[in-house]
Amino acid sequence: MSNYNNTNHTNPAPDTGFSLRTTSRTGCSYTITEPDVDTTLCGRGGSLKERRCQLFKLTTLAILPGIILIVRDAVKVANDVKTVQQNREVQDSIRFSVEISAVVHAMQIERGTTALYVSSKGDPFVRPRLLNFYRDTDIALGGLSKWISIDSSAFFQTKATFQRHISDFRSDLDPLNATLRQVINFYSDHIAIFIAMIGRSLNLRKPFNFWVELASYQNLILSKEQAGTERALGSTYFTRGQLPGDDLLWYNEKRVLGSYFLQQSRQYSEFTDSRIESMYDGTDLMTRITLMQRQILDNAVMTPSVVAGAVWFDNMTEYINILKSVHDSLANRIVHEAEDENSSVNEALTISAVEFAVAIVIVPIIIILVRNIIRKIHNFSQELKEKTCELEAERLRTEELLYQLLPRTVAKRLMKDGSTLPESYNSATIMFSDVVGFTTISSSITPMQVVNLLNRLYMTIDKRLENFDVYKVETIGDGYMVASGLPNRNGEKHVAEIAKLSLDLLATIETMYLPHIHDQKISLRLGFNTGPVVAGVVGLKMPRYCIFGDTVNTASRMESTGLPSRIQMTESSAAKLTHIGGFIITERGTVDVKGKGTMRTFWLDGICAQQVGNGTTYARPSVEEKSPVSPDITLISVKEPPSYTNGLLMKY
C-alpha cells in the first residue's frame, strides 16, 4: 500500500503567496476614519448620545425577558382561570345530564310498559306495574335541578307544563283504541327532546383530556334509547303473537342501532368496554335476550302471551339497567377526571402567580444593575472592537493556509467538528505525469532555471485543471499527481474527466519550449488507473490529505512504464472509457510491471471527432514496433505527427 499527500491547493493563484486584507467580513479594520458630521442614530463612539443609546438598548434587552415572563404568566393565569371555569361547567353539565338521564330512563320504562299495556288491550296484570312506573317518572322529573327549553312547543317551556302534558296523556290513554305506534312515538319524541337537552348541556367549546369518555357517554345514552324502543316492540310481539311487517322492520332498525351505538361507546372508552364485558357479556341474561331476539326476528305466529311479553320486558329492563349503571359510573368517572384536571390547573395557577410576582420584582432590579454595568461595558467596547478585527483577520489567514494544505470540503469539516475520519471510495481515477528527460534537462541548466521551469510548467497545468472536475494531490519534483472522484464524489465521471485532462495537457504542453533550450520542447509522460482508494487527513501539527491503495501504485506504474507524449492506462480504466464512449483507445499489449507482474495496458489516443459525410470517424494511423529498450517495455513509433483540434488531441 502506498500513500500520497497533497502539498498544494487545488487551484492555486499564479503567484507563490497570497494576500489578505486587514478588513474583516464584518467591515471593521485597523484604521477607522470617522466622518466629520455625525449622521448615525446613536451617535459616534464615546459621545453622550451614543452612551445613552447603548444604555437604552442594553436596558431594553435586559428587561425584555422579564416583560416576556410577565406577559406569559399573565396569559397563563388567565388561561388557567378559564380552564378551571370550563372544567366546573363540565362537572355541572355532567351532573345535570345524569339528572336528565334518570328522567329518560324512567320514561323509557314507562314507554315500554305502556306499549305492553296497549298491546295486551288493558290487561289487568300490566296495569299495577304501569302505575308504579308513572310514579318513578314523576319523581325523576321532580329531581331536575334546572330546565332547558330547547323545543318551541308550549308544553315544553317549563317543567310544570311538561308534567301537566304527560299527566294529560296518561289520563286520556285508552288501551282499546290507542295504537302501538302512537304510544311509542309519543314517548320517543319527548325522550328525543331530553336527549337533545343532554347534548345541549354537553356542548363543550374546547377539547378535554376526557373527551373520549364524553363521546362514550353520549353514545351510551343513544344505545339505551334504541334498546328501550326495542323492548316496547318486542313486548308487542309476545302479547299479540306476531308483528306486522312495518313493526318488524321498525324493531330490527332499533335493535341494529342500539347495538351500533353500544359498540361505538365501547370503542371510545376502555372503562365502558370493561364494565359491559364484566356485567353483560357471556351472562345468562345475554343468552336469554339473544334467544328471544331471534324468536322476534323469525316473527313466527305464536299464541299471544302477556306473561311472555312481561318476561321479555323484564329481561330487557335488566339489560337497560346495566347500561344505566355503566352510564352513571362513567358520569362519575368524568366528573372525577375533571376534578383531577382542576387540581393540576390550580397548582399551575399558583406557580404562575408566584412567577408573575417575582418577575415584577426582578425587572426594576435588572434596570438598576444594567445602569451600573453599562459604564464598565463602554470602557471595554473599543478595545473589544479592535481585538475582534484582529481575531477575524487571523482566522481568515488561518483558513486560507489550511485550504492550501487540504481540500476545501475536508478542511471545513475538520474545522467544524474536528472529524478526520478517512473515507473509502469504491471507484476513483488517479493520474501521474512527469517531464521526460527531466534529469538531463536539470543537469544542463542552473538551479534557479530549474525552479523557473517547474514554476512555469505547474502554473500552466494548474490553470488547465480549472476546466475539469479533478483535484490536484501533490507535486514532487517534476512529478504531478491528480485525482478525480475524490474528495467530491462524481459517480462514474472521474475516468472521463482524467482522460480529457490528460489529452488536454498533452496538447497544451506540446506547444511549450524549454526557456533555456529554445530548440527543445517539453514532453510529458502520463498514466492513470481506476479503482478503489482510501483517502483521509493524516497528522495534526502538519495535516496532509493522503490517498492510499494499490490503485495509486498501479497508476504510478502506468506513468513510469509509458512512452513520451503518450497516455497509458490500465484495463479497468479502458473498460470504463469504452463503456462511456467517445474516446479512441488502442491496446498496447502486456507490460511487465514491477510489483504487479504482467499487466494488460492500453493507450489513450484521443477523442472521437465529429462524423464526416460517409459516417466514418478519424482512424488511428498505422504504427510499427521498434526494438525494446528494456525487456519490460515495447516502444511504438508513430508514422505521422499527432493531430489536434481546438487544443484537444484527436489522434496520433
C-alpha positions in Angstrom: 0.0 0.0 0.0 1.3 3.4 -0.9 0.0 6.8 0.1 0.3 10.2 -1.4 -0.5 13.6 0.3 -1.2 17.0 -1.1 1.0 19.9 -0.5 -0.7 22.4 -2.8 -4.2 23.8 -3.1 -6.4 22.6 -5.9 -6.4 25.8 -7.8 -3.6 28.0 -6.5 -3.1 31.5 -7.6 -0.4 32.3 -10.2 2.0 33.7 -7.7 3.6 31.7 -4.9 2.0 33.6 -2.0 -1.4 35.1 -1.2 -2.6 38.5 0.1 -5.1 39.1 2.9 -6.9 42.3 3.6 -6.8 43.7 7.1 -10.6 44.4 6.9 -12.7 41.6 8.3 -16.0 40.3 6.8 -17.9 42.5 9.3 -16.3 45.6 7.8 -14.1 46.5 10.7 -10.4 47.5 10.1 -7.5 48.6 12.0 -7.7 52.2 10.8 -11.1 53.8 11.1 -11.9 57.2 9.6 -14.9 58.8 11.1 -16.9 61.4 9.2 -16.9 65.0 10.4 -20.7 65.1 10.6 -22.5 62.6 12.9 -25.3 61.0 10.9 -25.7 57.8 12.9 -28.8 57.1 15.0 -26.9 56.6 18.3 -24.0 59.0 17.6 -20.3 58.3 17.3 -18.3 56.2 19.8 -17.8 57.8 23.1 -20.3 60.6 22.7 -23.1 61.2 25.3 -25.7 60.4 22.7 -24.0 57.1 21.9 -23.8 56.1 25.6 -27.4 56.9 26.2 -28.4 55.0 23.2 -26.4 52.0 24.3 -27.8 52.2 27.8 -31.3 52.2 26.4 -30.7 49.2 24.1 -29.0 47.2 26.8 -31.7 48.1 29.4 -34.4 47.0 26.9 -32.5 43.8 26.2 -32.1 43.1 29.8 -35.7 43.7 30.9 -37.2 42.1 27.7 -37.1 38.6 29.2 -38.8 39.9 32.3 -41.5 41.6 30.3 -42.0 38.4 28.3 -42.2 36.4 31.5 -44.8 38.8 32.9 -46.9 38.7 29.8 -46.5 34.9 29.6 -47.5 34.4 33.2 -50.4 36.8 32.9 -51.7 35.0 29.8 -51.2 31.6 31.5 -53.0 32.8 34.7 -55.9 33.9 32.5 -56.0 30.6 30.6 -55.8 28.6 33.8 -58.7 30.5 35.3 -60.6 30.0 32.2 -59.8 26.2 32.2 -60.9 25.9 35.8 -64.2 27.6 35.0 -64.7 25.4 31.9 -64.0 22.3 34.0 -66.5 23.4 36.6 -69.0 23.9 33.8 -68.3 20.4 32.6 -68.8 19.0 36.0 -72.2 20.8 36.3 -73.1 19.7 32.8 -72.3 16.1 33.6 -74.3 16.2 36.9 -77.3 17.8 35.1 -77.0 15.2 32.3 -77.2 12.4 34.9 -80.4 14.0 36.2 -81.8 14.1 32.7 -80.7 10.6 32.1 -82.7 9.5 35.1 -85.8 11.1 33.5 -85.0 9.4 30.2 -84.6 6.1 31.9 -87.9 6.4 33.7 -89.7 7.5 30.6 -88.2 4.6 28.6 -89.5 2.1 31.2 -92.9 3.9 31.2 -92.9 3.7 27.4 -92.3 0.0 27.3 -94.8 -0.8 30.0 -97.4 1.4 28.2 -96.7 -0.4 24.9 -97.2 -3.7 26.7 -100.4 -2.4 28.3 -101.8 -1.3 24.9 -100.7 -4.5 23.2 -102.5 -6.6 25.8 -105.7 -4.5 25.4 -105.5 -3.2 29.0 -104.6 -6.5 30.7 -105.0 -6.1 34.5 -101.7 -7.8 35.1 -99.9 -4.9 33.5 -101.9 -2.0 35.0 -100.3 -2.0 38.5 -96.8 -2.1 37.1 -97.7 0.9 34.8 -98.9 2.9 37.8 -95.6 2.3 39.6 -93.6 3.5 36.6 -95.8 6.6 36.4 -94.7 7.4 39.9 -91.0 6.8 39.1 -91.2 9.2 36.1 -92.8 11.9 38.2 -90.0 11.5 40.9 -87.3 11.8 38.2 -88.9 14.9 36.7 -89.1 16.5 40.2 -85.4 15.8 40.7 -84.3 18.1 37.8 -82.3 21.0 39.2 -83.0 23.2 36.2 -84.8 23.2 32.9 -83.5 24.0 29.5 -86.2 24.9 27.0 -85.0 23.7 23.6 -88.3 23.0 22.0 -90.8 25.5 20.7 -93.8 23.6 22.0 -95.8 25.3 24.7 -95.9 22.3 26.9 -92.0 22.1 27.0 -91.4 25.7 28.1 -91.3 24.8 31.8 -91.1 21.7 33.9 -94.6 22.2 35.3 -96.2 22.5 31.8 -94.4 19.3 30.7 -95.6 17.5 33.8 -99.2 18.5 33.1 -98.8 17.5 29.5 -97.6 14.0 30.3 -100.3 13.6 33.0 -103.0 14.5 30.5 -101.7 11.8 28.1 -101.8 9.2 30.8 -105.4 10.1 31.8 -106.6 10.1 28.2 -104.9 6.8 27.4 -107.4 4.2 26.1 -105.8 0.8 25.7 -108.6 -0.4 23.5 -108.4 2.4 21.0 -104.7 3.6 21.2 -102.3 2.1 18.7 -98.8 0.9 19.5 -97.1 3.3 17.1 -99.0 6.3 18.7 -97.8 5.3 22.2 -94.2 4.7 21.2 -93.9 7.8 19.0 -95.4 9.9 21.9 -92.7 8.8 24.3 -89.9 8.6 21.8 -90.5 12.2 20.6 -90.3 13.5 24.1 -87.3 11.3 25.0 -85.5 12.7 21.9 -86.0 16.2 23.2 -84.5 15.2 26.6 -81.5 13.6 24.8 -81.1 16.8 22.8 -81.1 18.6 26.2 -78.2 16.4 27.3 -76.4 17.2 24.1 -77.0 20.9 24.7 -75.6 20.7 28.2 -72.5 18.9 27.0 -71.9 21.3 24.1 -68.2 21.9 25.1 -66.1 24.6 23.4 -62.7 23.1 24.0 -61.1 19.6 23.9 -60.6 18.0 27.2 -58.4 15.1 28.3 -61.5 13.1 28.9 -63.2 13.7 25.6 -63.3 10.0 24.7 -65.3 9.3 27.9 -67.7 12.1 26.9 -68.1 10.5 23.4 -68.7 7.1 25.0 -71.2 8.7 27.5 -73.3 10.2 24.7 -73.3 7.0 22.6 -74.4 5.0 25.6 -77.4 7.3 26.0 -78.4 6.7 22.4 -77.9 3.0 22.8 -80.2 3.0 25.8 -82.9 4.8 23.9 -82.8 2.3 21.0 -82.9 -0.6 23.4 -86.0 1.0 25.1 -87.9 1.1 21.8 -86.7 -2.4 21.1 -88.1 -3.5 24.4 -91.5 -2.0 23.7 -91.8 -3.5 20.2 -90.6 -6.9 21.4 -93.3 -6.9 24.1 -95.9 -6.3 21.5 -94.8 -9.4 19.6 -95.2 -11.7 22.6 -98.6 -10.2 23.7 -100.1 -10.3 20.1 -98.4 -13.4 18.8 -96.9 -11.7 15.7 -95.7 -8.3 14.5 -96.9 -6.6 11.3 -94.3 -6.2 8.6 -93.7 -2.5 9.3 -93.4 -3.0 13.0 -90.9 -5.9 12.4 -88.7 -3.6 10.3 -89.0 -1.0 12.9 -88.0 -3.4 15.6 -85.0 -4.6 13.6 -83.9 -1.0 13.0 -83.9 -0.2 16.7 -82.1 -3.4 17.5 -79.3 -2.7 15.0 -79.0 1.0 16.0 -78.8 0.0 19.7 -76.1 -2.5 19.0 -74.2 0.0 16.8 -74.3 2.9 19.4 -73.2 0.4 22.2 -70.3 -0.7 20.0 -69.2 2.9 19.4 -69.4 3.6 23.1 -67.2 0.6 24.0 -64.7 1.5 21.3 -64.3 5.1 22.7 -63.8 4.1 26.3 -61.9 1.1 27.7 -63.8 1.7 31.0 -67.2 1.3 29.3 -66.0 -1.8 27.5 -64.6 -3.5 30.6 -67.8 -2.8 32.6 -70.1 -4.1 29.8 -67.9 -7.1 29.5 -68.0 -7.9 33.2 -71.7 -7.2 33.7 -73.3 -8.5 30.5 -71.1 -10.3 28.0 -71.4 -14.1 28.4 -74.1 -13.9 31.1 -77.4 -15.9 31.2 -79.2 -12.6 30.6 -77.3 -12.2 27.3 -78.2 -15.7 26.3 -81.9 -15.2 27.1 -82.2 -11.9 25.3 -80.3 -13.3 22.2 -82.7 -16.3 22.0 -85.8 -14.1 22.3 -84.4 -11.7 19.7 -84.1 -14.5 17.2 -87.7 -15.6 18.0 -88.9 -12.0 17.3 -86.9 -11.7 14.1 -88.3 -15.0 12.9 -91.8 -13.5 13.5 -93.3 -16.9 13.6 -97.0 -16.9 14.7 -97.3 -17.9 18.3 -100.0 -17.9 21.0 -100.3 -14.4 22.5 -99.0 -14.3 26.0 -98.9 -11.4 28.3 -96.6 -13.3 30.6 -94.1 -13.9 27.8 -94.2 -10.2 27.0 -93.6 -9.4 30.6 -90.6 -11.8 30.7 -89.1 -10.1 27.6 -89.8 -6.8 29.1 -88.1 -7.7 32.4 -85.1 -9.1 30.6 -84.7 -6.0 28.5 -85.2 -3.8 31.6 -82.5 -5.7 33.4 -80.2 -5.1 30.3 -81.1 -1.4 30.2 -80.5 -1.1 33.9 -77.0 -2.5 33.3 -76.5 0.2 30.7 -77.8 2.8 33.1 -75.4 1.6 35.8 -72.4 1.8 33.4 -73.7 5.2 32.3 -73.8 6.6 35.8 -70.4 5.1 36.6 -69.0 6.7 33.5 -70.5 10.1 34.5 -68.9 9.9 37.9 -65.6 9.0 36.3 -65.8 12.1 34.0 -66.6 14.3 37.0 -63.6 12.9 38.9 -61.3 13.4 35.9 -62.5 17.0 35.6 -61.8 17.5 39.3 -58.3 16.0 38.9 -57.6 18.3 36.0 -58.8 21.2 38.0 -56.4 20.3 40.8 -53.5 20.2 38.4 -54.6 23.5 36.8 -54.9 25.1 40.3 -51.3 24.0 41.1 -50.1 25.5 37.8 -52.1 28.6 38.5 -50.4 29.1 41.9 -46.9 28.6 40.3 -47.8 31.1 37.5 -48.9 33.7 40.1 -45.7 33.3 42.0 -43.6 33.7 38.8 -45.7 36.7 37.9 -44.9 38.4 41.2 -41.2 37.5 41.1 -41.0 38.9 37.5 -42.5 42.2 38.6 -39.9 42.5 41.4 -36.9 41.4 39.3 -37.5 43.9 36.4 -36.6 47.1 38.4 -33.6 45.3 39.9 -32.4 44.4 36.5 -32.7 48.0 35.3 -30.5 49.2 38.2 -27.9 46.6 37.6 -27.8 47.4 33.9 -27.2 51.1 34.6 -24.3 50.2 36.8 -22.5 47.8 34.4 -23.1 49.9 31.3 -20.2 52.1 32.2 -17.8 49.2 32.5 -19.0 47.8 29.2 -18.4 51.1 27.5 -14.7 51.1 28.7 -14.1 47.8 27.1 -16.1 48.3 23.9 -13.4 50.0 21.8 -10.7 47.5 22.8 -13.1 44.7 22.1 -13.7 46.0 18.6 -10.0 46.1 17.8 -9.4 42.6 19.2 -12.3 41.3 17.2 -11.0 42.7 14.0 -7.5 41.2 14.7 -9.0 37.9 15.5 -11.2 37.9 12.4 -8.2 38.7 10.2 -6.1 35.9 11.8 -9.0 33.5 11.4 -9.2 34.2 7.7 -5.5 33.9 7.3 -5.5 30.5 9.1 -8.4 29.3 6.9 -6.6 30.3 3.7 -3.4 28.5 4.9 -5.5 25.4 5.7 -7.1 25.5 2.3 -3.7 25.4 0.8 -3.0 22.1 2.6 -6.3 20.3 2.4 -9.3 20.1 0.1 -11.8 22.9 1.0 -14.6 20.4 1.9 -12.3 18.4 4.1 -10.9 21.5 5.7 -14.3 22.9 6.5 -15.4 19.6 8.1 -12.2 19.5 10.1 -12.8 23.0 11.4 -16.4 22.3 12.1 -16.3 19.2 14.2 -12.7 18.1 14.2 -13.6 15.0 12.3 -10.6 13.4 10.4 -12.1 10.0 9.7 -10.9 8.5 6.4 -13.3 7.9 3.6 -13.4 4.9 1.3 -14.1 5.4 -2.4 -15.2 2.4 -4.4 -14.1 4.0 -7.7 -11.7 6.9 -8.4 -9.1 7.6 -11.0 -5.6 8.6 -10.2 -3.2 10.1 -12.8 0.6 10.7 -12.7 2.7 12.7 -15.1 6.3 13.7 -15.3 8.6 15.5 -17.6 10.5 13.3 -20.0 14.3 13.6 -19.5 14.0 16.0 -16.6 17.2 14.7 -15.0 19.2 15.5 -18.2 17.5 18.9 -18.5 18.2 19.8 -14.9 21.9 18.9 -15.3 22.2 21.4 -18.2 20.7 24.5 -16.5 21.1 26.3 -13.3 19.0 25.5 -10.1 17.2 28.8 -10.5 16.3 28.0 -14.1 15.0 24.6 -12.9 12.8 26.3 -10.4 11.5 28.8 -13.0 10.9 25.9 -15.5 8.9 23.9 -13.0 7.0 27.0 -11.8 6.0 27.9 -15.4 5.0 24.2 -16.1 2.9 23.8 -13.0 1.3 27.2 -13.4 0.2 26.1 -16.8 -1.1 22.7 -15.6 -2.8 24.3 -12.6 -4.6 26.7 -15.0 -5.8 23.8 -17.1 -7.1 21.9 -14.1 -9.8 24.6 -13.5 -11.7 23.3 -16.6 -12.1 19.7 -15.2 -13.6 18.0 -12.2 -10.3 17.0 -10.7 -8.3 17.5 -7.6 -4.5 18.3 -7.5 -3.0 16.0 -4.9 0.7 16.8 -4.9 3.8 17.7 -6.9 7.2 16.1 -6.2 10.0 17.4 -8.4 8.8 17.1 -12.0 6.0 14.6 -11.0 2.4 15.7 -10.9 -0.4 13.7 -9.3 -4.1 14.4 -10.0 -7.2 12.5 -8.8 -10.9 12.6 -9.8 -13.8 11.2 -7.9 -12.4 12.4 -4.6 -12.8 14.2 -2.2 -16.0 15.1 -4.0 -17.7 12.1 -5.5 -18.8 12.4 -9.1 -20.3 9.0 -9.9 -18.6 7.4 -12.9 -17.4 10.7 -14.4 -14.0 10.6 -12.9 -12.3 8.4 -15.5 -13.6 10.6 -18.4 -12.5 13.7 -16.6 -9.0 12.4 -16.1 -8.9 11.2 -19.7 -9.9 14.6 -21.1 -7.4 16.3 -18.8 -4.6 14.0 -20.0 -5.3 14.8 -23.6 -5.7 18.5 -22.8 -2.3 18.5 -21.0 -0.5 16.8 -23.9 -2.0 19.3 -26.3 -1.1 22.2 -24.1 2.4 21.2 -23.1 3.2 20.2 -26.8 3.4 24.0 -27.6 5.8 24.8 -24.7 9.5 25.1 -25.4 12.2 24.9 -22.8 13.0 28.5 -21.8 16.8 28.0 -21.9 17.0 25.5 -24.7 14.9 27.1 -27.5 15.0 24.2 -29.9 13.7 21.6 -27.5 10.0 21.2 -26.4 8.8 19.9 -23.1 7.4 16.4 -23.3 5.2 14.7 -20.8 4.6 11.0 -20.0 1.2 10.3 -18.4 -0.5 7.3 -16.9 -3.7 6.7 -15.0 -5.6 3.9 -13.3 -9.1 3.4 -12.0 -10.1 1.6 -8.8 -10.9 1.7 -5.1 -8.9 4.0 -2.8 -9.0 5.3 0.7 -8.4 9.0 1.5 -8.1 10.9 4.7 -6.2 13.5 6.7 -3.0 12.3 8.3 -1.4 14.3 11.1 -2.4 17.2 13.3 0.5 19.6 13.5 1.1 19.4 9.7 -2.0 17.7 8.4 -1.9 16.2 4.9 -4.7 14.8 2.7 -3.3 11.4 1.7 -4.6 8.8 -0.7 -3.9 5.1 0.0 -4.4 2.0 -2.1 -3.0 -0.3 -4.7 -4.8 1.8 -7.3 -2.3 4.6 -6.6 0.7 2.3 -7.0 -0.7 0.9 -10.3 -1.3 4.5 -11.6 2.3 5.4 -10.8 3.5 2.3 -12.8 1.3 3.3 -15.7 3.2 6.6 -15.9 6.7 5.1 -15.3 6.3 2.3 -18.0 4.7 4.7 -20.5 6.2 6.4 -23.5 6.9 10.1 -24.2 3.8 12.1 -25.3 1.7 9.0 -24.7 -1.1 8.3 -22.2 -1.0 4.8 -20.8 -3.9 3.3 -18.8 -4.9 0.1 -17.1 -7.6 -2.3 -18.3 -10.0 -1.1 -15.7 -9.8 2.5 -17.0 -10.0 1.4 -20.6 -13.2 -0.6 -19.8 -14.9 2.3 -18.2 -13.9 4.7 -21.1 -15.2 2.1 -23.6 -18.5 2.0 -21.7 -18.7 5.8 -21.7 -17.8 6.0 -25.4 -16.3 8.9 -27.4 -12.6 8.0 -26.8 -10.0 6.5 -29.2 -8.4 3.6 -27.3 -5.6 1.2 -28.6 -4.5 -1.9 -26.8 -0.7 -1.8 -26.1 -0.5 -5.3 -25.0 1.1 -6.8 -21.9 3.7 -5.0 -19.9 5.8 -6.4 -17.1 5.2 -4.0 -14.2 7.3 -4.0 -11.2 5.5 -5.4 -8.2 2.4 -6.3 -10.3 3.7 -8.8 -12.8 2.4 -8.8 -16.4 -0.4 -6.4 -17.0 -2.5 -5.7 -20.0 -2.4 -1.9 -20.8 -3.9 0.5 -23.3 -3.1 3.7 -25.0 -5.5 6.7 -24.9 -5.1 8.1 -28.4 -7.7 10.9 -28.5 -11.3 11.8 -28.6 -13.5 10.8 -31.5 -14.0 13.6 -34.0 -17.4 14.5 -35.4 -18.6 12.1 -38.1 -17.9 13.1 -41.7 -20.3 12.6 -44.6 -19.7 8.9 -45.1 -20.4 8.3 -41.4 -16.8 7.2 -40.5 -14.6 8.7 -37.8 -11.0 9.5 -37.6 -9.0 6.3 -37.5 -5.7 5.9 -35.7 -2.7 5.7 -38.2 -0.7 2.6 -38.5 2.2 2.0 -36.1 5.2 -0.2 -36.1 7.2 -1.9 -33.3 10.8 -1.0 -32.6 13.3 -2.9 -30.7 12.6 -2.7 -27.0 14.9 -0.6 -24.9 14.3 -2.9 -22.0 12.7 -6.3 -21.5 9.7 -4.6 -19.9 8.7 -2.0 -22.4 7.8 -2.1 -26.1 8.3 1.2 -28.0 5.9 2.2 -30.7 6.8 4.8 -33.3 4.1 6.8 -35.0 4.3 7.3 -38.7 2.6 10.7 -38.7 2.6 13.5 -36.2 -0.2 13.9 -33.7 -3.4 15.9 -34.8 -5.1 18.5 -32.5 -8.5 20.1 -32.8 -9.4 23.1 -30.7 -6.5 22.3 -28.4 -7.5 18.7 -27.8 -5.5 15.8 -29.0 -7.7 14.0 -31.6 -5.4 11.2 -32.9 -1.8 10.2 -33.3 
